[in-house]
Amino acid sequence: MRSRLLPGSTLRFSEVGASLGHGGKPHTGWVESQGSIRLLQRLRSLGITFFDISGAADAAAWRHCLRQAFPIEDPELTLAVGVAEIDRFVGEDHARRGKDREAPRCSESALERILADAAAQLGKVKIGIVMVSVPEDWSPHLETLARTLADLISQRTIRAWGIECTARAAEGDALRTAIERGAQVVAVPLSLLNDQTYLRIVSRISIEKAGLLARDPHAGGRLDGSWFAETPRGGRPGQHPRRVSEFESEFEGVLSLGFLTADHQRTLAQAAVQFCLARPGVLSVVLDSPSVGLAESLSRLEELPPIPPSDLERVGRTVPR
């Protein structure tokens, strides 16, 4: 599998990455150690070198699995971690804005201790990136956080830091300010069915200074078929069945993209990833808890012809924005 270089860095990302946010079983945060270890090793054998546990419900368990899966240092491996405590502090700071309360302070020593503990749990697996969720507006708290992360990069504790960018955050000043303060990675939702947040972001920042992680490339399972396995009559255990109108509407939207697979050279799941990789600035397309079967099909992307430019333009005319 090919990899892409983060601008201004020696950090490389496999074109397809794996987010381990849902743990070892679908729709849960539970990790089954031996099964997860085998999954990590199989994904690595397919060429996936970028792993992301920044949104993992069971981050400590995943750190254990990564340590067991990769007992020997792998220089090609890039790992993204999150700091739940930092995200909580940022949220509290944002919520208190405008109120007669003192905003919580970012403790540099606390952040260093948290990352040191995480590094110890990971063993030979090195932390590459720290991902932070930011609200729309910049704040003194985020200023301190950015300075602390920059210090950790200079000390080579981590190699880069980045932000999770929602549609709302893309409209505020935190996105641009974070890039100015040294954030090199921006994670953004991007798929054949939704590229609006991506377009807003690339219109506001220089993609020569930051690389983008494309999240949710299969639009919650709509583009790899898993969403439609939950039919209007039934559903997965513990979930409500789809409404017929919702199911039919989503199905029609996916059918409108049939021209991408009409030549039988690629599946829609493969086309969805090719579409994201064709967008300027994208480093890696990050799959959420990928199955081995899906990862195997995507490991052969370089053998497929690229989507013709005329079809890429047609996507924008076909899918309602």
C-alpha positions as CSV (number, residue, x, y, z in Angstrom):
1,M,0.0,0.0,0.0
2,R,1.3,3.5,-0.9
3,S,2.0,6.1,1.8
4,R,1.9,9.9,1.8
5,L,4.2,12.3,3.5
6,L,3.0,14.9,6.0
7,P,4.0,18.4,4.8
8,G,7.1,19.7,6.7
9,S,7.7,16.4,8.4
10,T,9.2,12.9,7.9
11,L,6.0,11.4,9.2
12,R,4.3,9.1,6.6
13,F,0.7,7.8,6.5
14,S,-0.6,4.8,4.7
15,E,-3.2,5.8,2.2
16,V,-5.7,3.8,4.1
17,G,-5.7,4.0,7.9
18,A,-7.6,2.2,10.7
19,S,-9.5,4.0,13.4
20,L,-10.0,1.7,16.4
21,G,-12.6,3.9,18.0
22,H,-15.3,1.2,18.3
23,G,-13.1,-1.5,19.8
24,G,-13.1,-5.2,18.8
25,K,-16.8,-5.6,18.1
26,P,-19.2,-3.5,16.0
27,H,-21.0,-0.7,17.8
28,T,-19.3,-1.3,21.2
29,G,-16.3,0.0,23.0
30,W,-15.3,-3.5,24.2
31,V,-12.0,-5.0,23.2
32,E,-11.4,-8.7,22.9
33,S,-7.6,-8.8,23.3
34,Q,-6.5,-11.9,21.3
35,G,-8.9,-11.1,18.4
36,S,-7.9,-7.5,18.3
37,I,-4.2,-8.4,18.4
38,R,-4.7,-10.7,15.4
39,L,-6.7,-8.0,13.6
40,L,-3.9,-5.4,14.1
41,Q,-1.3,-7.8,12.8
42,R,-3.4,-8.7,9.8
43,L,-4.1,-5.0,8.9
44,R,-0.3,-4.3,9.2
45,S,0.4,-7.2,6.8
46,L,-1.9,-5.6,4.3
47,G,0.1,-2.4,4.3
48,I,-1.8,-0.3,6.8
49,T,0.7,1.6,8.9
50,F,-1.5,4.4,10.3
51,F,-3.5,3.5,13.4
52,D,-5.8,5.9,15.2
53,I,-7.0,5.3,18.8
54,S,-7.7,9.0,19.5
55,G,-11.5,8.3,19.7
56,A,-11.3,4.9,21.3
57,A,-13.7,4.2,24.1
58,D,-11.2,1.6,25.5
59,A,-8.0,3.5,24.7
60,A,-6.0,1.7,27.5
61,A,-7.1,-1.7,26.2
62,W,-6.1,-0.7,22.7
63,R,-2.7,0.4,23.9
64,H,-2.3,-3.0,25.4
65,C,-3.3,-4.7,22.2
66,L,-0.9,-2.5,20.1
67,R,2.0,-3.4,22.5
68,Q,1.3,-7.1,22.1
69,A,0.7,-6.9,18.4
70,F,4.0,-5.0,17.7
71,P,6.6,-6.1,20.2
72,I,9.4,-5.0,18.0
73,E,9.7,-1.3,17.0
74,D,8.3,-0.7,13.5
75,P,9.7,2.6,12.1
76,E,6.9,2.7,9.5
77,L,4.1,2.7,12.0
78,T,2.3,6.0,12.7
79,L,0.0,6.1,15.8
80,A,-2.5,8.9,16.6
81,V,-3.7,9.1,20.2
82,G,-6.2,11.4,21.9
83,V,-6.2,12.9,25.4
84,A,-9.7,12.6,26.8
85,E,-8.8,14.9,29.7
86,I,-7.7,17.6,27.4
87,D,-10.9,17.4,25.3
88,R,-12.9,17.7,28.5
89,F,-11.0,20.8,29.7
90,V,-11.4,22.4,26.2
91,G,-15.2,21.7,26.4
92,E,-15.5,23.2,29.9
93,D,-13.5,26.2,28.8
94,H,-15.7,26.8,25.8
95,A,-18.9,26.2,27.9
96,R,-17.8,28.8,30.5
97,R,-17.0,31.5,27.9
98,G,-18.9,34.6,28.8
99,K,-19.8,33.4,32.3
100,D,-18.4,34.8,35.6
101,R,-16.2,31.9,36.2
102,E,-12.5,31.3,35.9
103,A,-11.7,29.0,32.9
104,P,-9.9,25.8,33.8
105,R,-6.2,25.9,33.2
106,C,-4.3,23.6,31.0
107,S,-1.7,21.7,33.2
108,E,1.4,21.2,31.2
109,S,2.8,18.7,33.7
110,A,-0.5,16.8,33.6
111,L,-0.4,16.5,29.9
112,E,3.2,15.4,29.9
113,R,2.4,12.8,32.6
114,I,-0.6,11.4,30.6
115,L,1.4,11.0,27.5
116,A,4.3,9.5,29.4
117,D,2.0,6.9,30.9
118,A,0.5,6.2,27.5
119,A,4.0,5.7,26.0
120,A,4.9,3.3,28.7
121,Q,1.8,1.2,28.0
122,L,2.5,1.1,24.3
123,G,6.0,-0.4,24.7
124,K,7.8,-0.3,21.3
125,V,4.9,1.5,19.5
126,K,5.8,5.2,19.4
127,I,3.2,8.0,19.6
128,G,3.2,9.9,16.4
129,I,0.3,12.4,16.7
130,V,-1.8,13.8,19.5
131,M,-5.3,14.7,18.2
132,V,-7.4,17.4,20.0
133,S,-11.0,18.3,19.6
134,V,-11.6,22.0,19.3
135,P,-14.7,24.2,19.4
136,E,-15.3,27.1,17.0
137,D,-13.4,29.8,18.9
138,W,-9.8,30.0,20.0
139,S,-9.2,30.7,23.7
140,P,-6.3,31.3,26.2
141,H,-6.7,27.7,27.2
142,L,-6.1,26.4,23.7
143,E,-3.1,28.8,23.4
144,T,-1.5,27.1,26.4
145,L,-2.3,23.7,25.0
146,A,-0.7,24.5,21.6
147,R,2.4,25.8,23.4
148,T,2.7,22.6,25.5
149,L,2.3,20.4,22.5
150,A,4.9,22.4,20.6
151,D,7.3,21.8,23.5
152,L,6.6,18.1,23.4
153,I,7.4,18.0,19.7
154,S,10.7,19.8,20.3
155,Q,11.5,17.3,23.0
156,R,10.6,14.5,20.5
157,T,8.0,13.1,22.8
158,I,5.5,13.3,19.9
159,R,6.1,14.2,16.3
160,A,3.0,16.3,15.5
161,W,-0.4,17.4,16.8
162,G,-3.7,17.9,15.0
163,I,-7.3,18.8,15.5
164,E,-10.6,17.1,14.9
165,C,-12.7,19.5,12.8
166,T,-16.5,19.4,12.7
167,A,-18.7,21.4,10.4
168,R,-19.2,24.0,13.1
169,A,-15.5,24.3,14.0
170,A,-14.7,24.9,10.3
171,E,-16.7,28.1,10.5
172,G,-14.9,29.6,13.6
173,D,-11.4,31.0,14.2
174,A,-10.0,28.0,16.0
175,L,-9.2,26.1,12.8
176,R,-7.0,28.8,11.3
177,T,-5.4,29.7,14.6
178,A,-4.5,26.1,15.4
179,I,-2.7,25.9,12.0
180,E,-0.9,29.1,12.8
181,R,0.1,27.7,16.2
182,G,1.6,24.5,14.7
183,A,-1.1,22.0,14.2
184,Q,-0.1,19.9,11.1
185,V,-3.0,17.5,10.8
186,V,-6.8,18.2,10.4
187,A,-9.3,15.3,10.6
188,V,-12.4,16.0,8.6
189,P,-15.5,14.0,7.5
190,L,-15.3,13.4,3.8
191,S,-17.2,11.0,1.5
192,L,-18.9,10.8,-1.9
193,L,-22.1,11.8,-0.1
194,N,-20.7,14.7,1.9
195,D,-17.7,16.9,1.0
196,Q,-19.0,20.3,2.3
197,T,-16.9,20.5,5.5
198,Y,-13.8,19.5,3.5
199,L,-14.4,22.2,0.9
200,R,-14.9,24.8,3.7
201,I,-11.6,23.7,5.3
202,V,-9.4,23.8,2.2
203,S,-10.8,27.2,1.4
204,R,-9.6,28.6,4.7
205,I,-6.2,26.9,5.3
206,S,-3.1,26.2,3.2
207,I,-2.9,22.5,2.4
208,E,0.9,23.0,2.0
209,K,1.1,23.5,5.8
210,A,-1.3,20.8,7.0
211,G,-2.4,17.3,5.9
212,L,-6.0,16.1,6.1
213,L,-7.3,12.8,7.5
214,A,-10.6,11.8,5.7
215,R,-13.0,10.3,8.3
216,D,-16.1,8.3,7.6
217,P,-15.3,7.7,3.9
218,H,-18.2,5.2,3.6
219,A,-20.8,7.5,5.1
220,G,-21.7,5.5,8.1
221,G,-21.8,2.2,6.1
222,R,-23.9,3.6,3.2
223,L,-21.1,3.1,0.7
224,D,-19.9,-0.3,1.7
225,G,-23.3,-1.9,2.1
226,S,-23.3,-2.4,5.9
227,W,-25.9,0.4,6.6
228,F,-28.4,-1.3,4.3
229,A,-28.0,-4.6,6.1
230,E,-30.3,-3.0,8.7
231,T,-33.5,-3.3,6.9
232,P,-36.8,-1.5,7.6
233,R,-38.3,-4.8,8.9
234,G,-35.6,-5.6,11.5
235,G,-32.2,-4.3,12.5
236,R,-29.2,-5.2,14.4
237,P,-29.6,-6.3,18.0
238,G,-30.3,-3.4,20.3
239,Q,-31.0,-0.9,17.5
240,H,-34.3,0.5,16.1
241,P,-35.3,-0.6,12.6
242,R,-34.9,1.8,9.8
243,R,-37.9,3.8,8.7
244,V,-39.0,2.7,5.3
245,S,-38.9,6.3,3.9
246,E,-35.4,6.8,5.4
247,F,-34.1,3.6,4.0
248,E,-35.5,4.2,0.5
249,S,-34.1,7.8,0.4
250,E,-30.6,6.7,1.4
251,F,-30.7,3.8,-1.1
252,E,-31.7,6.1,-4.0
253,G,-28.8,8.4,-3.1
254,V,-26.3,5.5,-3.3
255,L,-27.9,4.2,-6.5
256,S,-27.3,7.6,-8.2
257,L,-23.5,6.8,-7.9
258,G,-23.8,3.7,-9.9
259,F,-21.8,5.2,-12.8
260,L,-18.7,4.9,-10.7
261,T,-18.9,1.1,-10.8
262,A,-20.6,0.6,-14.2
263,D,-17.3,-0.6,-15.8
264,H,-17.0,-3.3,-13.1
265,Q,-13.4,-2.2,-12.4
266,R,-14.1,-1.2,-8.8
267,T,-16.7,-1.7,-6.0
268,L,-18.5,1.3,-4.6
269,A,-16.5,0.9,-1.4
270,Q,-13.3,1.1,-3.4
271,A,-14.6,4.1,-5.4
272,A,-15.4,5.9,-2.1
273,V,-11.8,5.7,-0.9
274,Q,-10.4,6.6,-4.4
275,F,-12.6,9.7,-4.4
276,C,-11.2,10.8,-1.0
277,L,-7.6,10.1,-2.0
278,A,-8.1,12.3,-5.1
279,R,-9.0,15.3,-3.0
280,P,-6.1,17.7,-2.6
281,G,-4.4,17.6,0.8
282,V,-5.7,14.2,1.9
283,L,-3.0,12.1,3.7
284,S,-5.0,9.1,4.6
285,V,-8.6,7.7,4.4
286,V,-9.4,6.5,7.9
287,L,-11.7,3.5,8.2
288,D,-13.7,3.0,11.4
289,S,-13.0,-0.5,12.9
290,P,-12.4,-2.0,9.4
291,S,-13.1,-5.7,8.8
292,V,-10.2,-7.8,7.3
293,G,-12.3,-8.3,4.1
294,L,-12.8,-4.6,3.5
295,A,-9.1,-3.9,4.3
296,E,-8.0,-6.6,1.8
297,S,-10.1,-5.1,-1.0
298,L,-8.7,-1.6,-0.3
299,S,-5.1,-2.9,-0.1
300,R,-5.3,-3.5,-3.9
301,L,-6.3,0.1,-4.7
302,E,-3.0,0.8,-6.5
303,E,-3.9,-1.9,-9.0
304,L,-7.1,-0.1,-10.0
305,P,-7.4,2.6,-12.6
306,P,-8.1,6.0,-11.1
307,I,-11.6,7.5,-11.3
308,P,-11.7,9.6,-14.5
309,P,-11.8,13.4,-13.9
310,S,-15.1,13.5,-15.7
311,D,-16.7,11.1,-13.2
312,L,-15.2,13.0,-10.2
313,E,-16.9,16.2,-11.6
314,R,-20.2,14.2,-12.1
315,V,-20.3,13.3,-8.4
316,G,-20.8,16.9,-7.5
317,R,-23.6,17.3,-10.0
318,T,-25.3,14.0,-9.0
319,V,-25.3,14.0,-5.2
320,P,-27.4,16.8,-3.6
321,R,-25.2,19.1,-1.5
